[in-house]
Amino acid sequence: MAHEPWSPDAYLTFADHRLRPALEMLARVPLDAPVCVVDLGCGTGALTRAARARWPTARVIGVDSSAEMLDRARVEASDGIDWREADIAAWTPAGDAARPDLILSNAALHWLGDHDRLIPRLLKTLRPGGVLAVQMPRNHDRPSHTLIKAVAADGPWAGALADLIAAPNPVDPPEAYARRLLAAGAESLDLWETDYQQRLTGGPEAIADFTGSTALRPWLARLPDDAARAAFVADYRARLRVAYPPLPDGSVLFPFRRLFLVARRSATPQG
Ligand SMILES: C[S@@+](CC[C@H](N)C(=O)[O-])C[C@H]1O[C@@H](n2cnc3c(N)ncnc32)[C@H](O)[C@@H]1O
Protein backbone atom coordinates (compact mmCIF):
# COMPACT_ATOMS: atom_id res chain seq x y z
CA MET A 1 0.00 0.00 0.00
CA ALA A 2 1.28 3.46 -0.85
CA HIS A 3 2.71 5.48 2.01
CA GLU A 4 0.33 8.29 2.82
CA PRO A 5 2.12 10.57 5.27
CA TRP A 6 0.01 13.07 7.16
CA SER A 7 1.16 16.67 6.98
CA PRO A 8 0.68 18.40 10.34
CA ASP A 9 1.17 21.84 8.74
CA ALA A 10 -1.46 21.28 6.06
CA TYR A 11 -3.86 19.74 8.58
CA LEU A 12 -3.48 22.63 11.02
CA THR A 13 -4.20 25.27 8.33
CA PHE A 14 -7.86 24.89 9.28
CA ALA A 15 -7.23 24.22 12.97
CA ASP A 16 -10.17 26.31 14.16
CA HIS A 17 -12.75 24.50 11.98
CA ARG A 18 -11.26 21.13 12.91
CA LEU A 19 -10.97 21.70 16.67
CA ARG A 20 -14.42 23.20 17.25
CA PRO A 21 -16.30 19.88 16.87
CA ALA A 22 -13.82 18.16 19.18
CA LEU A 23 -14.41 20.72 21.91
CA GLU A 24 -18.18 20.55 21.45
CA MET A 25 -17.95 16.78 21.85
CA LEU A 26 -15.72 17.09 24.92
CA ALA A 27 -18.25 19.44 26.52
CA ARG A 28 -20.88 16.67 26.37
CA VAL A 29 -18.79 14.05 28.19
CA PRO A 30 -20.62 13.35 31.48
CA LEU A 31 -17.61 12.47 33.64
CA ASP A 32 -16.26 14.43 36.61
CA ALA A 33 -13.02 12.67 37.39
CA PRO A 34 -11.91 9.97 34.95
CA VAL A 35 -8.76 8.16 36.03
CA CYS A 36 -7.62 7.20 32.53
CA VAL A 37 -8.45 8.95 29.25
CA VAL A 38 -7.40 7.67 25.82
CA ASP A 39 -7.61 9.77 22.63
CA LEU A 40 -7.63 7.44 19.59
CA GLY A 41 -6.30 9.01 16.39
CA CYS A 42 -5.04 11.95 18.44
CA GLY A 43 -3.12 13.52 15.55
CA THR A 44 -1.30 16.64 16.69
CA GLY A 45 -3.00 16.33 20.07
CA ALA A 46 -5.27 19.37 20.30
CA LEU A 47 -8.17 17.39 21.81
CA THR A 48 -5.79 15.35 23.96
CA ARG A 49 -4.45 18.55 25.51
CA ALA A 50 -8.00 19.87 26.04
CA ALA A 51 -8.81 16.65 27.90
CA ARG A 52 -5.68 17.06 30.01
CA ALA A 53 -6.74 20.63 30.84
CA ARG A 54 -10.26 19.53 31.86
CA TRP A 55 -9.05 16.61 34.01
CA PRO A 56 -5.56 17.58 35.25
CA THR A 57 -5.16 14.55 37.50
CA ALA A 58 -6.19 11.95 34.90
CA ARG A 59 -3.75 9.73 33.11
CA VAL A 60 -4.03 10.85 29.47
CA ILE A 61 -2.84 8.78 26.51
CA GLY A 62 -2.81 9.87 22.86
CA VAL A 63 -2.72 7.07 20.26
CA ASP A 64 -2.00 7.58 16.57
CA SER A 65 -0.45 5.59 13.73
CA SER A 66 1.25 8.62 12.15
CA ALA A 67 4.77 9.33 13.35
CA GLU A 68 4.55 12.75 11.66
CA MET A 69 1.44 13.76 13.61
CA LEU A 70 2.83 12.40 16.90
CA ASP A 71 6.10 14.27 16.39
CA ARG A 72 4.08 17.49 16.16
CA ALA A 73 2.02 16.50 19.20
CA ARG A 74 5.20 16.04 21.23
CA VAL A 75 6.52 19.46 20.22
CA GLU A 76 3.57 21.25 21.85
CA ALA A 77 3.54 21.52 25.63
CA SER A 78 1.82 18.36 26.73
CA ASP A 79 2.21 18.05 30.48
CA GLY A 80 2.79 14.39 30.94
CA ILE A 81 0.54 13.07 28.19
CA ASP A 82 1.69 9.64 26.96
CA TRP A 83 1.90 9.55 23.17
CA ARG A 84 1.74 6.09 21.62
CA GLU A 85 2.29 5.09 18.01
CA ALA A 86 -0.25 2.34 17.28
CA ASP A 87 -3.00 1.30 14.90
CA ILE A 88 -6.45 1.79 16.40
CA ALA A 89 -7.56 -1.45 14.70
CA ALA A 90 -5.13 -3.39 16.88
CA TRP A 91 -5.11 -1.13 19.94
CA THR A 92 -6.16 -2.50 23.31
CA PRO A 93 -5.41 -1.08 26.75
CA ALA A 94 -3.44 -4.26 27.49
CA GLY A 95 -0.15 -2.46 28.08
CA ASP A 96 -1.78 0.27 30.14
CA ALA A 97 -2.38 0.21 33.85
CA ALA A 98 -6.13 0.25 33.65
CA ARG A 99 -9.07 0.14 31.31
CA PRO A 100 -9.92 3.69 30.30
CA ASP A 101 -12.83 5.55 31.84
CA LEU A 102 -13.04 7.61 28.67
CA ILE A 103 -12.19 6.94 25.05
CA LEU A 104 -12.24 10.01 22.82
CA SER A 105 -11.87 9.96 19.07
CA ASN A 106 -12.19 13.03 16.88
CA ALA A 107 -12.21 12.72 13.09
CA ALA A 108 -10.33 9.43 13.05
CA LEU A 109 -12.59 6.36 13.13
CA HIS A 110 -13.92 6.98 9.60
CA TRP A 111 -10.43 5.93 8.44
CA LEU A 112 -11.14 2.45 9.79
CA GLY A 113 -13.70 0.07 8.36
CA ASP A 114 -16.01 -2.43 10.01
CA HIS A 115 -17.82 -0.18 12.46
CA ASP A 116 -20.12 -3.11 13.23
CA ARG A 117 -17.23 -4.56 15.21
CA LEU A 118 -15.08 -1.54 16.00
CA ILE A 119 -17.67 0.58 17.83
CA PRO A 120 -18.93 -2.22 20.16
CA ARG A 121 -15.33 -3.29 20.79
CA LEU A 122 -14.35 0.20 21.90
CA LEU A 123 -17.39 0.49 24.18
CA LYS A 124 -16.55 -2.85 25.80
CA THR A 125 -12.93 -1.77 26.27
CA LEU A 126 -14.09 0.81 28.80
CA ARG A 127 -14.42 0.33 32.51
CA PRO A 128 -18.04 -0.25 33.51
CA GLY A 129 -19.67 3.18 33.58
CA GLY A 130 -17.04 4.60 31.23
CA VAL A 131 -17.76 6.82 28.24
CA LEU A 132 -17.03 6.54 24.52
CA ALA A 133 -17.10 9.90 22.71
CA VAL A 134 -16.65 9.89 18.94
CA GLN A 135 -16.93 12.50 16.20
CA MET A 136 -16.74 11.53 12.53
CA PRO A 137 -17.27 13.57 9.38
CA ARG A 138 -20.39 12.55 7.49
CA ASN A 139 -19.90 14.71 4.44
CA HIS A 140 -19.23 11.90 2.01
CA ASP A 141 -22.39 12.52 0.00
CA ARG A 142 -21.55 16.21 -0.52
CA PRO A 143 -19.65 17.65 -3.52
CA SER A 144 -16.42 18.05 -1.53
CA HIS A 145 -16.27 14.27 -1.42
CA THR A 146 -18.41 13.04 -4.33
CA LEU A 147 -16.35 15.15 -6.74
CA ILE A 148 -13.22 13.27 -5.72
CA LYS A 149 -14.91 10.05 -6.82
CA ALA A 150 -16.18 11.71 -10.00
CA VAL A 151 -12.69 12.90 -10.97
CA ALA A 152 -11.35 9.44 -10.20
CA ALA A 153 -14.02 7.72 -12.30
CA ASP A 154 -13.62 10.07 -15.30
CA GLY A 155 -9.83 10.03 -15.63
CA PRO A 156 -7.17 7.70 -17.02
CA TRP A 157 -6.57 6.51 -13.45
CA ALA A 158 -10.09 5.05 -13.07
CA GLY A 159 -8.90 1.44 -13.28
CA ALA A 160 -6.17 1.91 -10.69
CA LEU A 161 -8.61 3.58 -8.32
CA ALA A 162 -11.54 1.20 -8.90
CA ASP A 163 -11.58 -0.14 -5.36
CA LEU A 164 -11.62 3.34 -3.83
CA ILE A 165 -14.38 4.41 -6.24
CA ALA A 166 -16.47 1.39 -5.26
CA ALA A 167 -15.90 1.74 -1.51
CA PRO A 168 -19.05 2.61 0.46
CA ASN A 169 -19.27 5.74 2.57
CA PRO A 170 -17.24 5.04 5.70
CA VAL A 171 -19.72 6.56 8.16
CA ASP A 172 -23.25 5.21 8.50
CA PRO A 173 -26.43 7.10 9.42
CA PRO A 174 -26.88 7.81 13.15
CA GLU A 175 -29.42 5.04 13.70
CA ALA A 176 -26.86 2.38 12.79
CA TYR A 177 -24.61 3.60 15.61
CA ALA A 178 -27.52 3.79 18.06
CA ARG A 179 -28.32 0.15 17.33
CA ARG A 180 -24.68 -0.95 17.64
CA LEU A 181 -24.12 0.89 20.90
CA LEU A 182 -27.34 -0.26 22.56
CA ALA A 183 -26.68 -3.87 21.52
CA ALA A 184 -23.19 -3.58 23.02
CA GLY A 185 -24.51 -2.43 26.38
CA ALA A 186 -24.66 1.35 26.26
CA GLU A 187 -26.89 2.60 29.05
CA SER A 188 -27.01 6.19 27.89
CA LEU A 189 -26.68 7.54 24.42
CA ASP A 190 -26.24 11.09 23.17
CA LEU A 191 -26.19 11.26 19.36
CA TRP A 192 -26.34 14.35 17.23
CA GLU A 193 -25.24 15.83 13.94
CA THR A 194 -24.08 19.34 13.24
CA ASP A 195 -23.87 20.82 9.77
CA TYR A 196 -21.14 23.42 10.20
CA GLN A 197 -21.44 26.26 7.70
CA GLN A 198 -17.69 26.70 7.45
CA ARG A 199 -16.73 29.98 5.82
CA LEU A 200 -13.34 29.74 4.17
CA THR A 201 -11.78 33.09 3.33
CA GLY A 202 -9.71 31.54 0.54
CA GLY A 203 -12.82 30.81 -1.52
CA PRO A 204 -13.50 27.59 -3.45
CA GLU A 205 -9.78 26.90 -3.82
CA ALA A 206 -9.55 26.58 -0.06
CA ILE A 207 -11.93 23.61 -0.12
CA ALA A 208 -9.34 21.63 -2.05
CA ASP A 209 -6.75 22.71 0.50
CA PHE A 210 -9.08 21.53 3.29
CA THR A 211 -9.70 18.09 1.80
CA GLY A 212 -6.15 17.92 0.45
CA SER A 213 -4.78 17.22 3.92
CA THR A 214 -7.46 14.60 4.68
CA ALA A 215 -9.94 13.00 2.26
CA LEU A 216 -7.84 13.48 -0.89
CA ARG A 217 -4.73 11.84 0.51
CA PRO A 218 -5.50 8.18 -0.21
CA TRP A 219 -6.43 9.00 -3.81
CA LEU A 220 -3.34 11.06 -4.57
CA ALA A 221 -1.10 8.48 -2.92
CA ARG A 222 -2.28 5.90 -5.44
CA LEU A 223 -1.41 7.97 -8.52
CA PRO A 224 1.83 7.14 -10.33
CA ASP A 225 3.58 10.52 -10.33
CA ASP A 226 3.39 14.25 -9.63
CA ALA A 227 2.01 14.99 -13.12
CA ALA A 228 -0.95 12.69 -12.52
CA ARG A 229 -1.50 14.17 -9.06
CA ALA A 230 -1.43 17.72 -10.47
CA ALA A 231 -3.93 16.79 -13.20
CA PHE A 232 -6.24 15.11 -10.68
CA VAL A 233 -6.19 18.11 -8.35
CA ALA A 234 -6.68 20.60 -11.23
CA ASP A 235 -9.82 18.75 -12.38
CA TYR A 236 -11.09 18.57 -8.77
CA ARG A 237 -10.49 22.30 -8.24
CA ALA A 238 -12.33 23.17 -11.47
CA ARG A 239 -15.36 21.13 -10.36
CA LEU A 240 -15.28 22.64 -6.87
CA ARG A 241 -15.45 26.15 -8.35
CA VAL A 242 -18.76 25.21 -9.98
CA ALA A 243 -20.20 23.37 -6.98
CA TYR A 244 -19.24 26.03 -4.41
CA PRO A 245 -19.62 29.51 -5.93
CA PRO A 246 -17.85 32.24 -3.98
CA LEU A 247 -19.66 34.80 -1.82
CA PRO A 248 -19.43 38.48 -2.83
CA ASP A 249 -16.30 38.98 -0.73
CA GLY A 250 -14.51 36.03 -2.36
CA SER A 251 -14.96 33.68 0.57
CA VAL A 252 -17.02 30.49 0.32
CA LEU A 253 -19.44 28.56 2.49
CA PHE A 254 -18.29 24.97 2.85
CA PRO A 255 -21.09 23.09 4.67
CA PHE A 256 -19.64 20.14 6.55
CA ARG A 257 -21.79 17.61 8.42
CA ARG A 258 -20.36 15.79 11.41
CA LEU A 259 -21.81 12.96 13.50
CA PHE A 260 -21.30 12.80 17.26
CA LEU A 261 -21.75 9.79 19.56
CA VAL A 262 -21.37 9.98 23.33
CA ALA A 263 -22.26 6.66 24.96
CA ARG A 264 -21.86 5.44 28.52
CA ARG A 265 -21.13 1.79 29.09
CA SER A 266 -23.44 0.14 31.57
CA ALA A 267 -22.11 0.23 35.14
CA THR A 268 -23.11 -3.44 35.40
CA PRO A 269 -22.21 -4.90 31.99
CA GLN A 270 -23.60 -8.28 31.02
CA GLY A 271 -20.39 -9.61 29.54
C1 LIG B 1 -8.19 14.02 10.70
S1 LIG B 1 -6.90 13.59 11.80
C2 LIG B 1 -7.63 13.98 13.39
C3 LIG B 1 -6.58 14.21 14.44
C4 LIG B 1 -7.10 14.65 15.82
N1 LIG B 1 -8.01 13.67 16.39
C5 LIG B 1 -7.75 16.00 15.74
O1 LIG B 1 -8.94 16.09 15.99
O2 LIG B 1 -7.07 16.97 15.40
C6 LIG B 1 -7.01 11.83 11.77
C7 LIG B 1 -5.92 11.15 12.56
O3 LIG B 1 -6.28 9.78 12.65
C8 LIG B 1 -5.09 9.03 12.54
N2 LIG B 1 -5.43 7.68 12.10
C9 LIG B 1 -6.08 7.31 10.97
N3 LIG B 1 -6.21 5.98 10.92
C10 LIG B 1 -5.63 5.49 12.05
C11 LIG B 1 -5.45 4.19 12.58
N4 LIG B 1 -5.90 3.10 11.94
N5 LIG B 1 -4.80 4.06 13.76
C12 LIG B 1 -4.34 5.15 14.42
N6 LIG B 1 -4.50 6.41 13.97
C13 LIG B 1 -5.13 6.58 12.80
C14 LIG B 1 -4.25 9.78 11.53
O4 LIG B 1 -2.89 9.44 11.62
C15 LIG B 1 -4.55 11.22 11.90
O5 LIG B 1 -3.62 11.73 12.81
The ligand as a Gaussian input file, in Angstrom:
#p B3LYP/6-31G(d) Opt

LIG

0 1
 C       -8.194000      14.017000      10.701000
 S       -6.904000      13.588000      11.798000
 C       -7.625000      13.983000      13.392000
 C       -6.583000      14.214000      14.443000
 C       -7.104000      14.648000      15.817000
 N       -8.012000      13.672000      16.388000
 C       -7.752000      16.002000      15.738000
 O       -8.944000      16.089000      15.990000
 O       -7.066000      16.974000      15.403000
 C       -7.008000      11.826000      11.767000
 C       -5.924000      11.152000      12.559000
 O       -6.279000       9.776000      12.652000
 C       -5.086000       9.028000      12.544000
 N       -5.432000       7.678000      12.102000
 C       -6.079000       7.309000      10.971000
 N       -6.214000       5.975000      10.923000
 C       -5.630000       5.489000      12.053000
 C       -5.447000       4.186000      12.584000
 N       -5.896000       3.102000      11.943000
 N       -4.801000       4.063000      13.764000
 C       -4.337000       5.148000      14.421000
 N       -4.495000       6.413000      13.973000
 C       -5.132000       6.579000      12.804000
 C       -4.251000       9.776000      11.532000
 O       -2.894000       9.440000      11.618000
 C       -4.552000      11.220000      11.902000
 O       -3.622000      11.728000      12.809000

